[in-house]
Structures are given as C-alpha cells and as structure tokens.
Amino acid sequence: MESRFHLALPCLDLAETRAFYLDILDVAIGRQGERWIDVDLYGHQITFALAGDYSFDYRNYRFDEYTLPAFHFGVILDKTKWNDLYTKLSDLDLEITSQATYLENSSGEQYSFFVQDPNGYMVEFKSFKDDREIFHSL
C-alpha cells in the first residue's frame, strides 16, 4: 500500500462541503460525525471540521508565467482521469483556473487546473507527462 496524505481543514458549512466533494468532484465521503466529515480525495483523506468564522487570506506566487495561490492542496491524477474531471467541471460552468502546462518540454512537465471549494480552499488537480518525474528529474 502506498502512503496517503491526511489533511485537516476548518470548514464553514458541512452540507455545502459534502455536496461539493460528493456531487461535483464525485469523490467518496468517509467517516463523519456531527461536526466533521472525511473526504476520500483519490485515496487521500481530508477531514473538514466546522470551525465557524475564520480568517482565510492567502498570497499568490509566480510559477512560469502563471500566478498561483500559495495555499492550496490537490491530487495528481493520470491524464485520462484529469481530462475527464476537467471536462466535467468545465461543463458545470464552475469557476476554474484555466488549464495550464508547467515546465513544458522539460523534466517534470505537468498539466494543472484549480477549482475553489465552498470553504474558499483552492484545490489543484495535476497530471504529469511522465509519472516518474513527479518527485525526481530524469
């Protein structure tokens, strides 16, 4: 079994958060309680816990010619799943950062897009041209 990440984040509304991940991103909901839910984001666990009002200010950074949110999380998908999800979300008329290719024609070439969840978190979906280059340059 490969290692999986776990991330715990505050949320504003459990029902909206649940609907976004279950109905829009089409991923499974795991364990849950009265004030929290676990989301199975492609085999990785994100726990959303009701937190009430909280401050969520994030800065941006530059990567290639793009400006990206400094605080975000995401998952790496194979190219087919990535394309299917991008098409699905585009068809739903969600606000998606345009698909971008980073490190084009070099080691680590990857395709990426972001979508914002109901809590204001930026979720990144990426796919690598060569999965062997996810952590290492070839």
C-alpha positions as CSV (number, residue, x, y, z in Angstrom):
1,M,0.0,0.0,0.0
2,E,1.3,3.4,-0.9
3,S,1.4,6.2,1.7
4,R,-1.5,8.5,1.7
5,F,-1.8,12.1,3.0
6,H,-4.2,13.3,5.6
7,L,-5.1,17.0,5.8
8,A,-7.5,18.6,8.4
9,L,-9.1,21.9,7.5
10,P,-11.7,24.1,9.0
11,C,-15.0,24.5,7.1
12,L,-17.9,26.9,7.2
13,D,-20.8,24.6,6.2
14,L,-20.7,20.8,6.3
15,A,-23.6,20.3,3.9
16,E,-22.1,22.6,1.2
17,T,-18.7,21.0,1.7
18,R,-20.2,17.5,1.5
19,A,-22.2,18.3,-1.7
20,F,-19.2,19.9,-3.4
21,Y,-16.9,16.9,-2.9
22,L,-19.5,14.2,-3.3
23,D,-21.8,15.6,-6.1
24,I,-19.4,17.9,-8.0
25,L,-16.0,16.3,-7.7
26,D,-17.6,12.9,-7.5
27,V,-15.3,11.6,-4.7
28,A,-16.4,9.5,-1.7
29,I,-17.3,10.7,1.8
30,G,-15.8,8.6,4.5
31,R,-16.3,8.6,8.2
32,Q,-18.3,11.5,9.6
33,G,-19.6,13.0,12.8
34,E,-21.9,15.8,13.8
35,R,-19.2,18.5,13.3
36,W,-16.8,16.9,10.8
37,I,-16.6,14.7,7.7
38,D,-13.8,12.8,6.0
39,V,-13.4,13.1,2.2
40,D,-11.7,10.4,0.2
41,L,-9.8,12.5,-2.4
42,Y,-8.5,9.8,-4.6
43,G,-7.2,7.7,-1.7
44,H,-6.1,10.6,0.4
45,Q,-8.0,11.8,3.5
46,I,-9.2,15.3,4.1
47,T,-11.1,16.0,7.3
48,F,-13.3,19.1,7.3
49,A,-14.4,20.3,10.7
50,L,-16.9,23.0,11.5
51,A,-14.9,26.0,12.7
52,G,-17.2,29.0,12.4
53,D,-15.8,32.2,11.1
54,Y,-12.0,32.1,10.4
55,S,-9.6,34.2,8.5
56,F,-8.5,32.8,5.2
57,D,-6.2,35.2,3.4
58,Y,-3.7,33.7,1.1
59,R,-1.0,35.1,-1.1
60,N,0.0,34.2,-4.6
61,Y,3.2,33.2,-6.1
62,R,4.6,33.0,-9.7
63,F,5.4,29.8,-11.4
64,D,6.5,30.1,-15.1
65,E,4.2,32.9,-16.4
66,Y,1.3,32.0,-14.1
67,T,0.2,33.4,-10.7
68,L,-0.8,30.6,-8.3
69,P,-2.4,30.5,-4.8
70,A,0.3,30.0,-2.3
71,F,-2.0,28.0,0.0
72,H,-3.7,25.1,-1.8
73,F,-3.8,21.3,-1.8
74,G,-4.5,18.8,-4.5
75,V,-4.0,15.4,-6.1
76,I,-2.1,14.0,-9.0
77,L,-4.2,12.1,-11.5
78,D,-3.4,10.1,-14.6
79,K,-4.0,12.0,-17.8
80,T,-7.3,10.3,-18.6
81,K,-8.9,11.0,-15.2
82,W,-7.5,14.5,-15.3
83,N,-9.1,15.2,-18.7
84,D,-12.4,13.7,-17.7
85,L,-12.6,15.8,-14.5
86,Y,-11.6,19.0,-16.3
87,T,-14.3,18.4,-18.9
88,K,-16.9,17.6,-16.2
89,L,-16.1,20.7,-14.1
90,S,-16.0,22.9,-17.2
91,D,-19.4,21.6,-18.3
92,L,-20.8,22.5,-14.9
93,D,-19.8,26.1,-15.5
94,L,-17.7,26.3,-12.3
95,E,-15.0,28.9,-12.0
96,I,-11.8,27.0,-12.9
97,T,-8.4,28.5,-13.3
98,S,-7.6,27.8,-16.9
99,Q,-5.8,24.7,-17.7
100,A,-2.0,25.4,-17.7
101,T,1.1,23.4,-18.7
102,Y,4.1,24.0,-16.5
103,L,7.7,23.1,-17.3
104,E,6.7,22.5,-20.8
105,N,9.2,20.4,-22.8
106,S,11.4,19.9,-19.7
107,S,11.7,17.4,-16.9
108,G,8.6,17.5,-14.7
109,E,6.2,18.7,-17.4
110,Q,2.7,18.8,-15.8
111,Y,-0.8,19.9,-16.5
112,S,-2.8,21.7,-13.9
113,F,-6.0,23.5,-13.0
114,F,-7.6,24.8,-9.8
115,V,-11.2,25.0,-8.5
116,Q,-12.4,26.7,-5.4
117,D,-14.4,24.7,-2.8
118,P,-17.2,26.2,-0.7
119,N,-14.8,27.0,2.1
120,G,-12.5,29.1,-0.1
121,Y,-9.8,26.5,-0.4
122,M,-8.1,26.1,-3.8
123,V,-8.0,22.5,-4.9
124,E,-5.4,21.7,-7.6
125,F,-5.6,18.8,-10.0
126,K,-2.5,17.9,-11.8
127,S,-1.2,15.3,-14.2
128,F,2.4,14.6,-15.2
129,K,3.5,13.8,-18.7
130,D,5.8,11.2,-17.1
131,D,4.8,9.9,-13.7
132,R,8.5,9.0,-13.0
133,E,9.1,12.8,-12.8
134,I,6.6,13.5,-10.0
135,F,9.4,13.7,-7.4
136,H,12.6,13.4,-9.4
137,S,14.1,14.8,-12.6
138,L,15.0,12.2,-15.2
